[in-house]
Amino acid sequence: MKSQFERFIRVRLYKIVIGALLVATVICTVIYFTTNWLKIEPIMAGMVTGLIVALVKYLLDWNEHQEIETIKKLGIQRILPHRDDKIYYQRLLAGAEHDIVVLGNTALRFLDDFAHSTRTDSRALFEALGRGVQVRVLVPTPEYLPIEDRPRAEMANRRMAQIARESSNFQYRHFNHLPTHSLVKVDNECLFGPVFSFVKSKDSPTIHADADSALVVAYLQYFENEWTQASTT
């Protein structure tokens, strides 16, 4: 889990490098003009030249870096072209320590991948529950989904009801409108994105960002508002 301090260091590293190059250039220049040691003069001259070239290059790349820094300040780690990446999600779930939050269409694929009743390679969610991780799943009631998705939703509901009976750490609820957002939060890691009509959730893009990112905060607030109003049946 990335801390605010780690993110600060990450986004300021470029400025630190420029500052270090500037200081080194000044020091080497002063030594070059003040030393009386003939053997060191050509060394200092070469170092000053190299440092100036490096400094100029960093300054020319400043605008591009500013754009990258803006993205990093938002806590974005990666943009995935689709959500059908079991290994990527499983790595996050395997490290879960506190809470897991899921917002989606049916959550059936999530259950198949990480809460399978028989497959030993698809039990990351069960293992997290065994560690005391709190899990909340929020999905629409089946009647708000396309007709072809309703059997999947009913199947997911039965499986979630079974998990809830077996573990007090697992909760699920339903909201009464069309799904508009997808979200998987694992401690301070969050993958989120929109839900598009006529596009399968697994084929939609998602953004992986820190949970305290300004982008993610609105999604998490949306989840909490929906969770408060959602039905437990």
C-alpha positions as CSV (number, residue, x, y, z in Angstrom):
1,M,0.0,0.0,0.0
2,K,1.4,3.3,-1.1
3,S,1.6,6.1,1.5
4,Q,1.2,9.8,0.9
5,F,4.9,10.2,1.6
6,E,5.8,7.7,-1.0
7,R,3.6,9.4,-3.6
8,F,5.1,12.8,-2.7
9,I,8.6,11.5,-3.3
10,R,7.5,9.9,-6.5
11,V,6.0,13.1,-8.0
12,R,8.9,15.3,-6.8
13,L,11.7,13.1,-7.9
14,Y,12.1,15.0,-11.2
15,K,12.5,18.3,-9.4
16,I,15.0,16.7,-7.0
17,V,17.1,15.5,-9.9
18,I,17.1,18.9,-11.6
19,G,18.1,20.5,-8.3
20,A,20.9,18.0,-7.8
21,L,22.2,18.6,-11.3
22,L,22.1,22.4,-10.8
23,V,24.0,22.2,-7.5
24,A,26.6,19.8,-8.9
25,T,27.1,22.1,-11.9
26,V,27.7,25.1,-9.7
27,I,30.1,23.2,-7.4
28,C,32.1,21.8,-10.3
29,T,32.2,25.2,-12.0
30,V,33.5,26.9,-8.9
31,I,36.2,24.1,-8.4
32,Y,37.2,24.5,-12.1
33,F,37.8,28.3,-11.8
34,T,39.4,28.3,-8.3
35,T,41.6,25.2,-8.3
36,N,45.4,25.4,-8.9
37,W,45.7,21.7,-9.4
38,L,46.4,21.2,-13.2
39,K,45.4,17.5,-13.2
40,I,41.9,18.2,-11.9
41,E,41.1,21.1,-14.3
42,P,40.3,18.9,-17.4
43,I,38.3,16.5,-15.2
44,M,36.2,19.4,-13.9
45,A,35.8,20.8,-17.4
46,G,34.4,17.5,-18.6
47,M,32.1,17.2,-15.6
48,V,30.8,20.8,-16.0
49,T,30.1,20.2,-19.7
50,G,28.3,16.9,-19.0
51,L,26.3,18.3,-16.2
52,I,25.2,21.3,-18.3
53,V,24.1,19.0,-21.2
54,A,22.1,16.8,-18.7
55,L,20.5,19.9,-17.1
56,V,19.5,21.4,-20.4
57,K,17.9,18.0,-21.4
58,Y,15.9,17.8,-18.2
59,L,14.8,21.4,-18.6
60,L,13.7,20.8,-22.2
61,D,11.7,17.8,-21.0
62,W,10.0,19.9,-18.3
63,N,6.6,20.3,-20.0
64,E,6.3,16.6,-20.7
65,H,7.2,15.8,-17.1
66,Q,4.7,18.3,-15.8
67,E,1.9,16.4,-17.6
68,I,3.2,13.1,-16.2
69,E,3.4,14.6,-12.7
70,T,-0.2,15.8,-12.9
71,I,-1.3,12.2,-13.6
72,K,0.9,10.8,-10.8
73,K,-0.6,13.3,-8.4
74,L,-4.0,11.7,-9.1
75,G,-2.6,8.4,-7.8
76,I,-3.1,6.6,-11.1
77,Q,-1.0,3.5,-11.3
78,R,-2.2,1.9,-14.5
79,I,-4.9,1.9,-17.1
80,L,-6.1,-1.5,-18.1
81,P,-7.8,-2.0,-21.5
82,H,-10.2,-4.6,-20.0
83,R,-11.3,-6.0,-16.7
84,D,-10.8,-9.7,-17.7
85,D,-7.5,-10.1,-15.9
86,K,-7.8,-12.6,-13.1
87,I,-4.1,-12.7,-12.2
88,Y,-4.0,-8.9,-11.8
89,Y,-7.0,-8.8,-9.5
90,Q,-5.9,-12.0,-7.6
91,R,-2.6,-10.4,-6.7
92,L,-4.5,-7.5,-5.0
93,L,-6.9,-9.8,-3.2
94,A,-4.1,-12.0,-2.0
95,G,-2.6,-9.0,-0.2
96,A,-5.9,-7.7,1.3
97,E,-5.7,-6.9,5.0
98,H,-8.7,-4.7,5.9
99,D,-11.6,-4.4,3.4
100,I,-12.7,-5.3,-0.1
101,V,-15.5,-3.4,-1.9
102,V,-17.1,-4.5,-5.1
103,L,-19.6,-2.6,-7.2
104,G,-20.8,-4.1,-10.5
105,N,-23.4,-5.7,-12.7
106,T,-23.8,-9.2,-11.3
107,A,-20.5,-10.0,-9.6
108,L,-20.8,-13.5,-11.0
109,R,-17.4,-13.4,-12.8
110,F,-15.8,-12.0,-9.6
111,L,-17.3,-15.0,-7.6
112,D,-16.2,-17.5,-10.3
113,D,-12.6,-16.1,-10.3
114,F,-12.1,-15.7,-6.5
115,A,-14.8,-17.6,-4.6
116,H,-15.2,-20.8,-6.5
117,S,-16.6,-23.7,-4.4
118,T,-14.3,-26.4,-5.8
119,R,-11.3,-24.8,-7.7
120,T,-8.3,-24.3,-5.4
121,D,-6.9,-21.6,-7.8
122,S,-10.0,-19.5,-7.5
123,R,-10.4,-19.0,-3.7
124,A,-8.7,-15.7,-3.0
125,L,-11.9,-14.1,-1.7
126,F,-12.5,-17.0,0.7
127,E,-8.9,-16.7,1.9
128,A,-9.3,-13.0,2.5
129,L,-12.5,-13.7,4.5
130,G,-10.6,-16.2,6.5
131,R,-8.0,-13.5,7.4
132,G,-10.8,-11.3,8.8
133,V,-11.1,-9.0,5.8
134,Q,-14.5,-7.2,5.5
135,V,-16.1,-7.7,2.1
136,R,-19.1,-5.8,0.7
137,V,-20.7,-6.4,-2.7
138,L,-23.2,-4.0,-4.2
139,V,-25.1,-5.0,-7.4
140,P,-28.4,-4.0,-9.1
141,T,-31.5,-6.1,-8.5
142,P,-31.9,-8.4,-11.5
143,E,-34.9,-6.7,-13.0
144,Y,-32.8,-3.6,-13.8
145,L,-30.4,-5.7,-15.9
146,P,-30.8,-6.8,-19.5
147,I,-32.9,-10.0,-19.8
148,E,-30.0,-12.1,-20.9
149,D,-28.0,-11.1,-17.7
150,R,-30.7,-11.9,-15.2
151,P,-30.0,-15.6,-14.9
152,R,-26.4,-14.7,-14.1
153,A,-27.6,-12.2,-11.5
154,E,-29.8,-14.8,-9.9
155,M,-27.0,-17.3,-9.8
156,A,-24.7,-14.7,-8.2
157,N,-27.3,-13.9,-5.6
158,R,-27.7,-17.5,-4.5
159,R,-23.9,-17.9,-4.2
160,M,-23.6,-14.6,-2.3
161,A,-26.4,-15.7,0.1
162,Q,-24.5,-18.9,0.7
163,I,-21.2,-17.1,1.4
164,A,-23.0,-14.6,3.8
165,R,-24.4,-17.6,5.7
166,E,-20.9,-19.0,6.1
167,S,-19.0,-15.8,6.9
168,S,-20.1,-12.8,9.0
169,N,-17.5,-10.7,7.2
170,F,-19.3,-10.9,3.9
171,Q,-22.2,-8.6,3.1
172,Y,-24.1,-7.9,-0.2
173,R,-26.9,-5.5,-1.1
174,H,-28.9,-4.4,-4.2
175,F,-29.7,-1.0,-5.6
176,N,-32.8,-0.4,-7.7
177,H,-31.6,1.3,-10.9
178,L,-29.3,0.6,-13.9
179,P,-25.7,0.1,-13.1
180,T,-23.5,3.0,-14.1
181,H,-20.1,2.3,-12.5
182,S,-17.8,-0.6,-11.8
183,L,-15.5,-0.6,-8.7
184,V,-13.2,-3.0,-7.0
185,K,-11.4,-1.6,-3.9
186,V,-8.8,-3.6,-2.0
187,D,-7.5,-1.7,1.0
188,N,-5.8,1.3,-0.6
189,E,-5.9,-0.1,-4.2
190,C,-8.9,0.7,-6.4
191,L,-9.9,-0.3,-9.9
192,F,-12.8,1.6,-11.3
193,G,-14.5,2.7,-14.5
194,P,-17.9,3.3,-16.2
195,V,-20.5,0.7,-17.2
196,F,-21.4,1.0,-20.9
197,S,-24.6,-0.3,-22.3
198,F,-24.2,-3.1,-24.8
199,V,-20.6,-3.6,-23.7
200,K,-19.7,-6.6,-21.5
201,S,-18.2,-5.5,-18.2
202,K,-15.1,-7.7,-18.7
203,D,-14.4,-5.9,-22.0
204,S,-14.6,-2.4,-20.6
205,P,-11.5,-0.4,-19.6
206,T,-10.6,0.2,-15.9
207,I,-8.3,2.6,-14.1
208,H,-6.0,1.3,-11.2
209,A,-5.4,4.2,-8.7
210,D,-4.8,4.8,-5.1
211,A,-8.0,4.8,-3.0
212,D,-7.2,8.3,-1.7
213,S,-6.9,9.7,-5.2
214,A,-9.2,12.6,-6.0
215,L,-10.5,10.5,-8.8
216,V,-11.4,7.6,-6.6
217,V,-12.9,9.5,-3.7
218,A,-16.0,10.4,-5.7
219,Y,-16.5,6.8,-6.6
220,L,-16.1,5.6,-3.1
221,Q,-18.6,8.2,-1.8
222,Y,-21.0,7.1,-4.5
223,F,-20.6,3.5,-3.3
224,E,-21.3,4.5,0.3
225,N,-24.4,6.5,-0.6
226,E,-25.7,3.6,-2.7
227,W,-24.8,1.1,0.1
228,T,-26.8,3.1,2.7
229,Q,-29.9,3.2,0.5
230,A,-29.6,-0.4,-0.9
231,S,-31.8,-3.4,-0.1
232,T,-30.4,-6.3,1.9
233,T,-32.7,-8.8,0.2
